[in-house]
Amino acid sequence: MTTMTNPALRLLGAAACTLALVAAGHAADTPVSSPATPPRPAAAGQKPAPKPLANRLQAICSSADLNHDGSVSLDEFHQDIVRSWHSLGPDADGYVPLSGLANVPRMGKGRLKRLAATDKDGDGRLSFKEVVETRMAYFEAADTDQNDELSLQECVAYERQRRSSKP
């Protein structure tokens, strides 16, 4: 594996984690049951209740936290962006057509909507640059202490703040 010393590669890598965090964070827009009231079991044929926001973000952060120190460094974030990008299956020209994303495993409607919003030029496909810019904006906004690391607490706080400001 190559190290990411080139600033452009570092930026590209950071975009991957943001994509994962953004995708997971936006998927968490469903209400969470109260701790005092246990969740009702799903009826036959229904999906189980979604996990709380912190649990979803914990899973995402853990997968990006390569050295398992409890936070996602900028380097780890960059590497996660690259992994996430490749999981979307870019074509030979280096783009991911939005029309083909519904076929990607575990791609829900919410994530599709968020990825479509990443298509800044509206051409119906995602470029690596668009993904990197979106993910880096997330990292910069969530990294409130500006230490180039994202803690789970920063991600949860940012997601809650972001959701509460939605119209």
N, C-alpha and C positions, 0 to 999 in steps of 0.2 A: 504494500500500500504506500502511496506517495504521501509525503507530508505537504501541508498546505502553507507554503511560505509565500507564494505569489499573492499579492493583495487581491487580485481578481478572483483567484481560486478561493480565497478565504471568504470573499463576499458571496460567491456562488454557493459555497458550503453552508453559510449561515442562512441562506434562503430556504434550504431544505427543512431545517428544524422549524422555522417559522411556518412553513406550509403545514407541517404536522401539527404544530400548536394551534394554528389558526383553524385548521380543519377540525381538530378535536374540540377546541373551545367553542366554535360556532355550533357544533353538534350538540352542545350541552344546553341548548336554549329551552329545554323542557323543564317543567316544574319538578322539584324534589320534594319527597314526602317528609313530614316532620319526624324528628327522632322519637318523639313521644308516641307517634302513631306508626305502627309497623306497616310497611307496604303490603297491599293486598296481592295475593298470588294472581298471576295472569290467567285469564280464562282460557280454555282450550282454543287453540288457533290464534291467540293474541301474542304479541311480542311481550317479553318481560319488561318491567319498568326500567327506565334508563338509570345508569349509575349516577351518583351525585357528581357535580362538576369537579370537585377536588380529586375524586377517584379517577376520573377520566384523564385529567391533566397529569396526575401522578403517573399513570401508565405511559403517557406520551413522554413525559420528562425522563422517566426511568429508561425508556428505550433509547433516548438521545444522550443520556448521561453515560458515556462510554467508560469513564474511569470510576464510576459508582461513588462519587463524592457528595452526591445530594444536590448538585446544581449542574446546569448545562452551560459550559463555557462557550465562548464565541467559536473556538475551533470545533468543538463538538456540534455546535449548531450548524456550522458550515458543512460538516460531514453529513449531518442529517438532511440538509437541504438536497445535497447531491443524491443520497439514497432515495429520498422521497421523489425527486424528479425522475429518476430511472424507474421507480415503481409505477409511474404514470404511463410509461411506454412511449417516449417520444419517437416520432417517425424519422425517416432517413434525412429529412431536412432540419431536424432538431426542434420540431413543434409537437405539441399535444393537441389534436383536434378535440374541441369540447364535445362534439357529437359522439365521440368514441368513449368518453369517460364513464358512461353508464355501464360499460362492460368491464370496468376495472373492479376486481373483488373488493367487497366491503365499502363500496361507494354509495353512500346514501344521498337522498335528495338535498339535504342541508349542505353536505360537502360539495355536491355538484354546483349548488348556488354560489357558494363561496369561491370556488375555483372560477366560475364564470365571471365573478366580479374582479378577479385577478387579470382578466383579459382587458387591459387598459385601452388598447387600440381598437377593440371591437371587431377584430378580424375572424372571430370564431375559433381561435386556437391560442394556446398558451405558448409563450416563448420562455426560455430559461430566464432571460432577463426580467420578464414580468413577474415570474415566481420569486426570483431573488429579491427584487425590489419590495414586493409585498411582504415577504417573510422578514426582511431586514427592518422594515418599518415596524413590524410587530415587536421584534427583539428590542429595538431602540425605545419603543414606547413602554414596554413591560419592564425593562431594566432600570427601575427607578433609582437605584443607588449608583448607577453608571459604573459598575465594576466589571463589565463585559461578561457577566454570568447571570443566568436566570435561575432563580430559586423557585421552588414550587409555590411559595407564598407570593412572590412577585407575579407569577402567571395567574394564580387564582384571583388576586386583587385586581390585576389588569382586566381580566375577563369579566369580573363582576362590575367594575366601573364602566367598561365598554358596553355591557348589556344594559346597564341602568340608564345610559345616555341615549339608547335607541329610541326613535320616535314611536 
